[in-house]
Amino acid sequence: MSVVNGVKARLKAHAPKKGDVEILVITEKQFSKIEYLVGEKQSIIEDSEERMIIL
């Protein structure tokens, strides 16, 4: 956990004055058990001259 503590210390040293920073620490074993839920790919292709900007 010493690596985790080092990363936490760096984050705390550079934390923003406003806002939140949340940290979730998991083990490699827990990470390996992550499950992904993915839907079907969309086959509809929109063909348009309009530009779309997502921010």
Summary of the structure (lengths in Angstrom):
residues: 55
radius of gyration: 20.0
end to end distance: 36.5
largest distance: 53.5
contacts: 41
relative contact order: 0.09
helix: 31%
strand: 0%
